[in-house]
């Protein structure tokens, strides 16, 4: 069912993306959809560029629009 590799104590996949809840990087969204190819699922991707580390200072504002990256 897509969750067989997950721990027996949490085999659920509430968003049906094939990634078990206990290891789901982007709960509520399909982790397999990554339009910009940066390794961050679109549902949780703060930055629309192609770099997963596009928020160098971790303030939630992507470097390309952050006045103080």
mmCIF file of the N, C-alpha and C atoms, coordinates in Angstrom:
data_MODEL
# 
_entry.id   MODEL 
# 
loop_
_atom_site.group_PDB 
_atom_site.id 
_atom_site.type_symbol 
_atom_site.label_atom_id 
_atom_site.label_alt_id 
_atom_site.label_comp_id 
_atom_site.label_asym_id 
_atom_site.label_entity_id 
_atom_site.label_seq_id 
_atom_site.pdbx_PDB_ins_code 
_atom_site.Cartn_x 
_atom_site.Cartn_y 
_atom_site.Cartn_z 
_atom_site.occupancy 
_atom_site.B_iso_or_equiv 
_atom_site.pdbx_formal_charge 
_atom_site.auth_seq_id 
_atom_site.auth_comp_id 
_atom_site.auth_asym_id 
_atom_site.auth_atom_id 
_atom_site.pdbx_PDB_model_num 
ATOM 1   N N  . UNK A 1 1  ? 0.807  -1.213 0.000   1.00 0.00 ? 1  UNK A N  1 
ATOM 2   C CA . UNK A 1 1  ? 0.000  0.000  0.000   1.00 0.00 ? 1  UNK A CA 1 
ATOM 3   C C  . UNK A 1 1  ? 0.843  1.267  0.000   1.00 0.00 ? 1  UNK A C  1 
ATOM 4   N N  . UNK A 1 2  ? 2.110  1.144  -0.221  1.00 0.00 ? 2  UNK A N  1 
ATOM 5   C CA . UNK A 1 2  ? 2.977  2.314  -0.243  1.00 0.00 ? 2  UNK A CA 1 
ATOM 6   C C  . UNK A 1 2  ? 3.571  2.657  1.094   1.00 0.00 ? 2  UNK A C  1 
ATOM 7   N N  . UNK A 1 3  ? 3.070  2.027  2.152   1.00 0.00 ? 3  UNK A N  1 
ATOM 8   C CA . UNK A 1 3  ? 3.553  2.348  3.488   1.00 0.00 ? 3  UNK A CA 1 
ATOM 9   C C  . UNK A 1 3  ? 4.223  1.162  4.156   1.00 0.00 ? 3  UNK A C  1 
ATOM 10  N N  . UNK A 1 4  ? 4.463  0.093  3.446   1.00 0.00 ? 4  UNK A N  1 
ATOM 11  C CA . UNK A 1 4  ? 5.029  -1.102 4.047   1.00 0.00 ? 4  UNK A CA 1 
ATOM 12  C C  . UNK A 1 4  ? 6.419  -0.882 4.624   1.00 0.00 ? 4  UNK A C  1 
ATOM 13  N N  . UNK A 1 5  ? 7.146  0.112  4.144   1.00 0.00 ? 5  UNK A N  1 
ATOM 14  C CA . UNK A 1 5  ? 8.491  0.363  4.645   1.00 0.00 ? 5  UNK A CA 1 
ATOM 15  C C  . UNK A 1 5  ? 8.487  1.241  5.886   1.00 0.00 ? 5  UNK A C  1 
ATOM 16  N N  . UNK A 1 6  ? 7.324  1.683  6.304   1.00 0.00 ? 6  UNK A N  1 
ATOM 17  C CA . UNK A 1 6  ? 7.226  2.575  7.448   1.00 0.00 ? 6  UNK A CA 1 
ATOM 18  C C  . UNK A 1 6  ? 7.081  1.786  8.745   1.00 0.00 ? 6  UNK A C  1 
ATOM 19  N N  . UNK A 1 7  ? 7.398  2.416  9.853   1.00 0.00 ? 7  UNK A N  1 
ATOM 20  C CA . UNK A 1 7  ? 7.290  1.736  11.151  1.00 0.00 ? 7  UNK A CA 1 
ATOM 21  C C  . UNK A 1 7  ? 5.873  1.220  11.402  1.00 0.00 ? 7  UNK A C  1 
ATOM 22  N N  . UNK A 1 8  ? 5.786  0.080  12.033  1.00 0.00 ? 8  UNK A N  1 
ATOM 23  C CA . UNK A 1 8  ? 4.483  -0.545 12.304  1.00 0.00 ? 8  UNK A CA 1 
ATOM 24  C C  . UNK A 1 8  ? 3.607  0.325  13.199  1.00 0.00 ? 8  UNK A C  1 
ATOM 25  N N  . UNK A 1 9  ? 4.227  1.191  14.009  1.00 0.00 ? 9  UNK A N  1 
ATOM 26  C CA . UNK A 1 9  ? 3.436  2.023  14.910  1.00 0.00 ? 9  UNK A CA 1 
ATOM 27  C C  . UNK A 1 9  ? 2.774  3.209  14.219  1.00 0.00 ? 9  UNK A C  1 
ATOM 28  N N  . UNK A 1 10 ? 3.132  3.489  12.950  1.00 0.00 ? 10 UNK A N  1 
ATOM 29  C CA . UNK A 1 10 ? 2.485  4.576  12.220  1.00 0.00 ? 10 UNK A CA 1 
ATOM 30  C C  . UNK A 1 10 ? 2.488  4.279  10.725  1.00 0.00 ? 10 UNK A C  1 
ATOM 31  N N  . UNK A 1 11 ? 1.630  3.349  10.301  1.00 0.00 ? 11 UNK A N  1 
ATOM 32  C CA . UNK A 1 11 ? 1.606  2.976  8.882   1.00 0.00 ? 11 UNK A CA 1 
ATOM 33  C C  . UNK A 1 11 ? 0.671  3.840  8.032   1.00 0.00 ? 11 UNK A C  1 
ATOM 34  N N  . UNK A 1 12 ? 0.117  4.896  8.614   1.00 0.00 ? 12 UNK A N  1 
ATOM 35  C CA . UNK A 1 12 ? -0.888 5.695  7.914   1.00 0.00 ? 12 UNK A CA 1 
ATOM 36  C C  . UNK A 1 12 ? -0.287 6.620  6.872   1.00 0.00 ? 12 UNK A C  1 
ATOM 37  N N  . UNK A 1 13 ? -1.073 6.870  5.817   1.00 0.00 ? 13 UNK A N  1 
ATOM 38  C CA . UNK A 1 13 ? -0.720 7.813  4.759   1.00 0.00 ? 13 UNK A CA 1 
ATOM 39  C C  . UNK A 1 13 ? -1.959 8.663  4.508   1.00 0.00 ? 13 UNK A C  1 
ATOM 40  N N  . UNK A 1 14 ? -2.193 9.641  5.380   1.00 0.00 ? 14 UNK A N  1 
ATOM 41  C CA . UNK A 1 14 ? -3.437 10.402 5.349   1.00 0.00 ? 14 UNK A CA 1 
ATOM 42  C C  . UNK A 1 14 ? -3.627 11.225 4.089   1.00 0.00 ? 14 UNK A C  1 
ATOM 43  N N  . UNK A 1 15 ? -2.531 11.620 3.398   1.00 0.00 ? 15 UNK A N  1 
ATOM 44  C CA . UNK A 1 15 ? -2.693 12.397 2.169   1.00 0.00 ? 15 UNK A CA 1 
ATOM 45  C C  . UNK A 1 15 ? -2.560 11.545 0.910   1.00 0.00 ? 15 UNK A C  1 
ATOM 46  N N  . UNK A 1 16 ? -2.404 10.232 1.086   1.00 0.00 ? 16 UNK A N  1 
ATOM 47  C CA . UNK A 1 16 ? -2.380 9.267  -0.023  1.00 0.00 ? 16 UNK A CA 1 
ATOM 48  C C  . UNK A 1 16 ? -1.342 9.591  -1.088  1.00 0.00 ? 16 UNK A C  1 
ATOM 49  N N  . UNK A 1 17 ? -0.166 10.055 -0.647  1.00 0.00 ? 17 UNK A N  1 
ATOM 50  C CA . UNK A 1 17 ? 0.893  10.370 -1.606  1.00 0.00 ? 17 UNK A CA 1 
ATOM 51  C C  . UNK A 1 17 ? 1.945  9.270  -1.682  1.00 0.00 ? 17 UNK A C  1 
ATOM 52  N N  . UNK A 1 18 ? 1.740  8.182  -0.939  1.00 0.00 ? 18 UNK A N  1 
ATOM 53  C CA . UNK A 1 18 ? 2.681  7.085  -0.954  1.00 0.00 ? 18 UNK A CA 1 
ATOM 54  C C  . UNK A 1 18 ? 3.807  7.248  0.045   1.00 0.00 ? 18 UNK A C  1 
ATOM 55  N N  . UNK A 1 19 ? 3.738  8.300  0.848   1.00 0.00 ? 19 UNK A N  1 
ATOM 56  C CA . UNK A 1 19 ? 4.731  8.540  1.891   1.00 0.00 ? 19 UNK A CA 1 
ATOM 57  C C  . UNK A 1 19 ? 3.999  8.502  3.221   1.00 0.00 ? 19 UNK A C  1 
ATOM 58  N N  . UNK A 1 20 ? 4.444  7.624  4.124   1.00 0.00 ? 20 UNK A N  1 
ATOM 59  C CA . UNK A 1 20 ? 3.765  7.482  5.410   1.00 0.00 ? 20 UNK A CA 1 
ATOM 60  C C  . UNK A 1 20 ? 3.849  8.755  6.245   1.00 0.00 ? 20 UNK A C  1 
ATOM 61  N N  . UNK A 1 21 ? 2.807  8.976  7.017   1.00 0.00 ? 21 UNK A N  1 
ATOM 62  C CA . UNK A 1 21 ? 2.724  10.184 7.834   1.00 0.00 ? 21 UNK A CA 1 
ATOM 63  C C  . UNK A 1 21 ? 3.954  10.402 8.708   1.00 0.00 ? 21 UNK A C  1 
ATOM 64  N N  . UNK A 1 22 ? 4.528  9.327  9.254   1.00 0.00 ? 22 UNK A N  1 
ATOM 65  C CA . UNK A 1 22 ? 5.646  9.467  10.182  1.00 0.00 ? 22 UNK A CA 1 
ATOM 66  C C  . UNK A 1 22 ? 6.914  10.005 9.521   1.00 0.00 ? 22 UNK A C  1 
ATOM 67  N N  . UNK A 1 23 ? 7.013  9.911  8.201   1.00 0.00 ? 23 UNK A N  1 
ATOM 68  C CA . UNK A 1 23 ? 8.195  10.407 7.492   1.00 0.00 ? 23 UNK A CA 1 
ATOM 69  C C  . UNK A 1 23 ? 7.830  11.364 6.357   1.00 0.00 ? 23 UNK A C  1 
ATOM 70  N N  . UNK A 1 24 ? 6.598  11.852 6.357   1.00 0.00 ? 24 UNK A N  1 
ATOM 71  C CA . UNK A 1 24 ? 6.106  12.715 5.285   1.00 0.00 ? 24 UNK A CA 1 
ATOM 72  C C  . UNK A 1 24 ? 6.657  14.129 5.451   1.00 0.00 ? 24 UNK A C  1 
ATOM 73  N N  . UNK A 1 25 ? 7.464  14.574 4.496   1.00 0.00 ? 25 UNK A N  1 
ATOM 74  C CA . UNK A 1 25 ? 8.083  15.899 4.563   1.00 0.00 ? 25 UNK A CA 1 
ATOM 75  C C  . UNK A 1 25 ? 7.073  17.013 4.325   1.00 0.00 ? 25 UNK A C  1 
ATOM 76  N N  . UNK A 1 26 ? 5.979  16.697 3.647   1.00 0.00 ? 26 UNK A N  1 
ATOM 77  C CA . UNK A 1 26 ? 4.987  17.709 3.311   1.00 0.00 ? 26 UNK A CA 1 
ATOM 78  C C  . UNK A 1 26 ? 3.591  17.148 3.553   1.00 0.00 ? 26 UNK A C  1 
ATOM 79  N N  . UNK A 1 27 ? 3.183  17.036 4.808   1.00 0.00 ? 27 UNK A N  1 
ATOM 80  C CA . UNK A 1 27 ? 1.876  16.450 5.116   1.00 0.00 ? 27 UNK A CA 1 
ATOM 81  C C  . UNK A 1 27 ? 0.729  17.249 4.509   1.00 0.00 ? 27 UNK A C  1 
ATOM 82  N N  . UNK A 1 28 ? -0.230 16.521 3.978   1.00 0.00 ? 28 UNK A N  1 
ATOM 83  C CA . UNK A 1 28 ? -1.391 17.153 3.375   1.00 0.00 ? 28 UNK A CA 1 
ATOM 84  C C  . UNK A 1 28 ? -1.235 17.427 1.902   1.00 0.00 ? 28 UNK A C  1 
ATOM 85  N N  . UNK A 1 29 ? -0.037 17.194 1.369   1.00 0.00 ? 29 UNK A N  1 
ATOM 86  C CA . UNK A 1 29 ? 0.234  17.440 -0.045  1.00 0.00 ? 29 UNK A CA 1 
ATOM 87  C C  . UNK A 1 29 ? 0.969  16.246 -0.627  1.00 0.00 ? 29 UNK A C  1 
ATOM 88  N N  . UNK A 1 30 ? 0.955  16.120 -1.928  1.00 0.00 ? 30 UNK A N  1 
ATOM 89  C CA . UNK A 1 30 ? 1.642  15.038 -2.613  1.00 0.00 ? 30 UNK A CA 1 
ATOM 90  C C  . UNK A 1 30 ? 3.130  15.347 -2.680  1.00 0.00 ? 30 UNK A C  1 
ATOM 91  N N  . UNK A 1 31 ? 3.920  14.589 -1.938  1.00 0.00 ? 31 UNK A N  1 
ATOM 92  C CA . UNK A 1 31 ? 5.368  14.806 -1.894  1.00 0.00 ? 31 UNK A CA 1 
ATOM 93  C C  . UNK A 1 31 ? 6.040  14.551 -3.236  1.00 0.00 ? 31 UNK A C  1 
ATOM 94  N N  . UNK A 1 32 ? 5.351  13.907 -4.153  1.00 0.00 ? 32 UNK A N  1 
ATOM 95  C CA . UNK A 1 32 ? 5.933  13.568 -5.443  1.00 0.00 ? 32 UNK A CA 1 
ATOM 96  C C  . UNK A 1 32 ? 5.806  14.683 -6.472  1.00 0.00 ? 32 UNK A C  1 
ATOM 97  N N  . UNK A 1 33 ? 5.064  15.751 -6.155  1.00 0.00 ? 33 UNK A N  1 
ATOM 98  C CA . UNK A 1 33 ? 4.883  16.868 -7.078  1.00 0.00 ? 33 UNK A CA 1 
ATOM 99  C C  . UNK A 1 33 ? 5.875  17.972 -6.708  1.00 0.00 ? 33 UNK A C  1 
ATOM 100 N N  . UNK A 1 34 ? 6.857  18.174 -7.579  1.00 0.00 ? 34 UNK A N  1 
ATOM 101 C CA . UNK A 1 34 ? 7.914  19.151 -7.346  1.00 0.00 ? 34 UNK A CA 1 
ATOM 102 C C  . UNK A 1 34 ? 8.233  19.827 -8.679  1.00 0.00 ? 34 UNK A C  1 
ATOM 103 N N  . UNK A 1 35 ? 7.438  20.810 -9.052  1.00 0.00 ? 35 UNK A N  1 
ATOM 104 C CA . UNK A 1 35 ? 7.531  21.447 -10.367 1.00 0.00 ? 35 UNK A CA 1 
ATOM 105 C C  . UNK A 1 35 ? 8.892  22.080 -10.630 1.00 0.00 ? 35 UNK A C  1 
ATOM 106 N N  . UNK A 1 36 ? 9.528  22.648 -9.587  1.00 0.00 ? 36 UNK A N  1 
ATOM 107 C CA . UNK A 1 36 ? 10.805 23.310 -9.830  1.00 0.00 ? 36 UNK A CA 1 
ATOM 108 C C  . UNK A 1 36 ? 12.010 22.400 -9.584  1.00 0.00 ? 36 UNK A C  1 
ATOM 109 N N  . UNK A 1 37 ? 11.760 21.159 -9.184  1.00 0.00 ? 37 UNK A N  1 
ATOM 110 C CA . UNK A 1 37 ? 12.817 20.180 -9.048  1.00 0.00 ? 37 UNK A CA 1 
ATOM 111 C C  . UNK A 1 37 ? 13.846 20.473 -7.968  1.00 0.00 ? 37 UNK A C  1 
ATOM 112 N N  . UNK A 1 38 ? 13.431 21.173 -6.902  1.00 0.00 ? 38 UNK A N  1 
ATOM 113 C CA . UNK A 1 38 ? 14.386 21.509 -5.858  1.00 0.00 ? 38 UNK A CA 1 
ATOM 114 C C  . UNK A 1 38 ? 14.377 20.533 -4.687  1.00 0.00 ? 38 UNK A C  1 
ATOM 115 N N  . UNK A 1 39 ? 13.554 19.493 -4.791  1.00 0.00 ? 39 UNK A N  1 
ATOM 116 C CA . UNK A 1 39 ? 13.494 18.497 -3.726  1.00 0.00 ? 39 UNK A CA 1 
ATOM 117 C C  . UNK A 1 39 ? 12.496 18.809 -2.638  1.00 0.00 ? 39 UNK A C  1 
ATOM 118 N N  . UNK A 1 40 ? 11.794 19.921 -2.761  1.00 0.00 ? 40 UNK A N  1 
ATOM 119 C CA . UNK A 1 40 ? 10.752 20.297 -1.809  1.00 0.00 ? 40 UNK A CA 1 
ATOM 120 C C  . UNK A 1 40 ? 9.424  20.201 -2.530  1.00 0.00 ? 40 UNK A C  1 
ATOM 121 N N  . UNK A 1 41 ? 8.497  19.412 -1.976  1.00 0.00 ? 41 UNK A N  1 
ATOM 122 C CA . UNK A 1 41 ? 7.187  19.244 -2.607  1.00 0.00 ? 41 UNK A CA 1 
ATOM 123 C C  . UNK A 1 41 ? 6.498  20.591 -2.746  1.00 0.00 ? 41 UNK A C  1 
ATOM 124 N N  . UNK A 1 42 ? 5.800  20.784 -3.865  1.00 0.00 ? 42 UNK A N  1 
ATOM 125 C CA . UNK A 1 42 ? 5.169  22.069 -4.164  1.00 0.00 ? 42 UNK A CA 1 
ATOM 126 C C  . UNK A 1 42 ? 4.284  22.584 -3.029  1.00 0.00 ? 42 UNK A C  1 
ATOM 127 N N  . UNK A 1 43 ? 3.568  21.691 -2.344  1.00 0.00 ? 43 UNK A N  1 
ATOM 128 C CA . UNK A 1 43 ? 2.674  22.114 -1.271  1.00 0.00 ? 43 UNK A CA 1 
ATOM 129 C C  . UNK A 1 43 ? 3.381  22.759 -0.105  1.00 0.00 ? 43 UNK A C  1 
ATOM 130 N N  . UNK A 1 44 ? 4.670  22.500 0.057   1.00 0.00 ? 44 UNK A N  1 
ATOM 131 C CA . UNK A 1 44 ? 5.447  23.038 1.173   1.00 0.00 ? 44 UNK A CA 1 
ATOM 132 C C  . UNK A 1 44 ? 6.608  23.899 0.723   1.00 0.00 ? 44 UNK A C  1 
ATOM 133 N N  . UNK A 1 45 ? 6.676  24.206 -0.548  1.00 0.00 ? 45 UNK A N  1 
ATOM 134 C CA . UNK A 1 45 ? 7.804  24.949 -1.116  1.00 0.00 ? 45 UNK A CA 1 
ATOM 135 C C  . UNK A 1 45 ? 7.565  26.444 -0.982  1.00 0.00 ? 45 UNK A C  1 
ATOM 136 N N  . UNK A 1 46 ? 8.347  27.098 -0.134  1.00 0.00 ? 46 UNK A N  1 
ATOM 137 C CA . UNK A 1 46 ? 8.205  28.543 0.054   1.00 0.00 ? 46 UNK A CA 1 
ATOM 138 C C  . UNK A 1 46 ? 8.755  29.326 -1.123  1.00 0.00 ? 46 UNK A C  1 
ATOM 139 N N  . UNK A 1 47 ? 9.761  28.739 -1.778  1.00 0.00 ? 47 UNK A N  1 
ATOM 140 C CA . UNK A 1 47 ? 10.438 29.438 -2.863  1.00 0.00 ? 47 UNK A CA 1 
ATOM 141 C C  . UNK A 1 47 ? 10.102 28.789 -4.198  1.00 0.00 ? 47 UNK A C  1 
ATOM 142 N N  . UNK A 1 48 ? 9.898  29.587 -5.217  1.00 0.00 ? 48 UNK A N  1 
ATOM 143 C CA . UNK A 1 48 ? 9.494  29.041 -6.505  1.00 0.00 ? 48 UNK A CA 1 
ATOM 144 C C  . UNK A 1 48 ? 10.676 28.830 -7.436  1.00 0.00 ? 48 UNK A C  1 
ATOM 145 N N  . UNK A 1 49 ? 11.885 29.016 -6.936  1.00 0.00 ? 49 UNK A N  1 
ATOM 146 C CA . UNK A 1 49 ? 13.076 28.796 -7.751  1.00 0.00 ? 49 UNK A CA 1 
ATOM 147 C C  . UNK A 1 49 ? 13.462 27.333 -7.750  1.00 0.00 ? 49 UNK A C  1 
ATOM 148 N N  . UNK A 1 50 ? 14.660 27.041 -8.211  1.00 0.00 ? 50 UNK A N  1 
ATOM 149 C CA . UNK A 1 50 ? 15.084 25.658 -8.297  1.00 0.00 ? 50 UNK A CA 1 
ATOM 150 C C  . UNK A 1 50 ? 16.091 25.295 -7.211  1.00 0.00 ? 50 UNK A C  1 
ATOM 151 N N  . UNK A 1 51 ? 16.096 26.022 -6.114  1.00 0.00 ? 51 UNK A N  1 
ATOM 152 C CA . UNK A 1 51 ? 17.037 25.761 -5.043  1.00 0.00 ? 51 UNK A CA 1 
ATOM 153 C C  . UNK A 1 51 ? 16.299 25.572 -3.722  1.00 0.00 ? 51 UNK A C  1 
ATOM 154 N N  . UNK A 1 52 ? 16.408 24.383 -3.152  1.00 0.00 ? 52 UNK A N  1 
ATOM 155 C CA . UNK A 1 52 ? 15.724 24.082 -1.900  1.00 0.00 ? 52 UNK A CA 1 
ATOM 156 C C  . UNK A 1 52 ? 16.221 24.962 -0.761  1.00 0.00 ? 52 UNK A C  1 
ATOM 157 N N  . UNK A 1 53 ? 17.428 25.480 -0.873  1.00 0.00 ? 53 UNK A N  1 
ATOM 158 C CA . UNK A 1 53 ? 17.962 26.337 0.175   1.00 0.00 ? 53 UNK A CA 1 
ATOM 159 C C  . UNK A 1 53 ? 17.786 27.797 -0.196  1.00 0.00 ? 53 UNK A C  1 
ATOM 160 N N  . UNK A 1 54 ? 16.709 28.133 -0.869  1.00 0.00 ? 54 UNK A N  1 
ATOM 161 C CA . UNK A 1 54 ? 16.458 29.480 -1.341  1.00 0.00 ? 54 UNK A CA 1 
ATOM 162 C C  . UNK A 1 54 ? 16.123 30.481 -0.259  1.00 0.00 ? 54 UNK A C  1 
ATOM 163 N N  . UNK A 1 55 ? 16.114 30.044 1.011   1.00 0.00 ? 55 UNK A N  1 
ATOM 164 C CA . UNK A 1 55 ? 15.873 30.937 2.130   1.00 0.00 ? 55 UNK A CA 1 
ATOM 165 C C  . UNK A 1 55 ? 17.060 30.815 3.076   1.00 0.00 ? 55 UNK A C  1 
ATOM 166 N N  . UNK A 1 56 ? 18.166 31.450 2.717   1.00 0.00 ? 56 UNK A N  1 
ATOM 167 C CA . UNK A 1 56 ? 19.434 31.307 3.427   1.00 0.00 ? 56 UNK A CA 1 
ATOM 168 C C  . UNK A 1 56 ? 19.329 31.634 4.914   1.00 0.00 ? 56 UNK A C  1 
ATOM 169 N N  . UNK A 1 57 ? 18.605 32.691 5.267   1.00 0.00 ? 57 UNK A N  1 
ATOM 170 C CA . UNK A 1 57 ? 18.535 33.085 6.670   1.00 0.00 ? 57 UNK A CA 1 
ATOM 171 C C  . UNK A 1 57 ? 17.367 32.455 7.425   1.00 0.00 ? 57 UNK A C  1 
ATOM 172 N N  . UNK A 1 58 ? 16.550 31.644 6.755   1.00 0.00 ? 58 UNK A N  1 
ATOM 173 C CA . UNK A 1 58 ? 15.484 30.909 7.425   1.00 0.00 ? 58 UNK A CA 1 
ATOM 174 C C  . UNK A 1 58 ? 14.348 31.749 7.959   1.00 0.00 ? 58 UNK A C  1 
ATOM 175 N N  . UNK A 1 59 ? 14.131 32.902 7.353   1.00 0.00 ? 59 UNK A N  1 
ATOM 176 C CA . UNK A 1 59 ? 13.070 33.785 7.848   1.00 0.00 ? 59 UNK A CA 1 
ATOM 177 C C  . UNK A 1 59 ? 11.729 33.591 7.138   1.00 0.00 ? 59 UNK A C  1 
ATOM 178 N N  . UNK A 1 60 ? 11.677 32.625 6.209   1.00 0.00 ? 60 UNK A N  1 
ATOM 179 C CA . UNK A 1 60 ? 10.434 32.370 5.487   1.00 0.00 ? 60 UNK A CA 1 
ATOM 180 C C  . UNK A 1 60 ? 10.258 33.219 4.255   1.00 0.00 ? 60 UNK A C  1 
ATOM 181 N N  . UNK A 1 61 ? 11.232 34.054 3.952   1.00 0.00 ? 61 UNK A N  1 
ATOM 182 C CA . UNK A 1 61 ? 11.211 34.895 2.754   1.00 0.00 ? 61 UNK A CA 1 
ATOM 183 C C  . UNK A 1 61 ? 12.346 34.443 1.855   1.00 0.00 ? 61 UNK A C  1 
ATOM 184 N N  . UNK A 1 62 ? 12.029 34.059 0.642   1.00 0.00 ? 62 UNK A N  1 
ATOM 185 C CA . UNK A 1 62 ? 13.038 33.544 -0.289  1.00 0.00 ? 62 UNK A CA 1 
ATOM 186 C C  . UNK A 1 62 ? 14.076 34.606 -0.617  1.00 0.00 ? 62 UNK A C  1 
ATOM 187 N N  . UNK A 1 63 ? 15.303 34.122 -0.826  1.00 0.00 ? 63 UNK A N  1 
ATOM 188 C CA . UNK A 1 63 ? 16.424 35.027 -1.082  1.00 0.00 ? 63 UNK A CA 1 
ATOM 189 C C  . UNK A 1 63 ? 16.163 35.994 -2.242  1.00 0.00 ? 63 UNK A C  1 
ATOM 190 N N  . UNK A 1 64 ? 15.451 35.522 -3.271  1.00 0.00 ? 64 UNK A N  1 
ATOM 191 C CA . UNK A 1 64 ? 15.275 36.395 -4.446  1.00 0.00 ? 64 UNK A CA 1 
ATOM 192 C C  . UNK A 1 64 ? 14.379 37.604 -4.179  1.00 0.00 ? 64 UNK A C  1 
ATOM 193 N N  . UNK A 1 65 ? 13.622 37.594 -3.071  1.00 0.00 ? 65 UNK A N  1 
ATOM 194 C CA . UNK A 1 65 ? 12.796 38.758 -2.738  1.00 0.00 ? 65 UNK A CA 1 
ATOM 195 C C  . UNK A 1 65 ? 13.074 39.268 -1.330  1.00 0.00 ? 65 UNK A C  1 
ATOM 196 N N  . UNK A 1 66 ? 14.049 38.669 -0.642  1.00 0.00 ? 66 UNK A N  1 
ATOM 197 C CA . UNK A 1 66 ? 14.380 39.046 0.730   1.00 0.00 ? 66 UNK A CA 1 
ATOM 198 C C  . UNK A 1 66 ? 15.371 40.211 0.728   1.00 0.00 ? 66 UNK A C  1 
ATOM 199 N N  . UNK A 1 67 ? 15.013 41.335 1.339   1.00 0.00 ? 67 UNK A N  1 
ATOM 200 C CA . UNK A 1 67 ? 15.937 42.466 1.357   1.00 0.00 ? 67 UNK A CA 1 
ATOM 201 C C  . UNK A 1 67 ? 17.194 42.189 2.189   1.00 0.00 ? 67 UNK A C  1 
ATOM 202 N N  . UNK A 1 68 ? 17.121 41.213 3.107   1.00 0.00 ? 68 UNK A N  1 
ATOM 203 C CA . UNK A 1 68 ? 18.274 40.860 3.932   1.00 0.00 ? 68 UNK A CA 1 
ATOM 204 C C  . UNK A 1 68 ? 18.443 39.344 3.979   1.00 0.00 ? 68 UNK A C  1 
ATOM 205 N N  . UNK A 1 69 ? 18.891 38.727 2.852   1.00 0.00 ? 69 UNK A N  1 
ATOM 206 C CA . UNK A 1 69 ? 19.005 37.243 2.820   1.00 0.00 ? 69 UNK A CA 1 
ATOM 207 C C  . UNK A 1 69 ? 20.118 36.704 3.702   1.00 0.00 ? 69 UNK A C  1 
# 
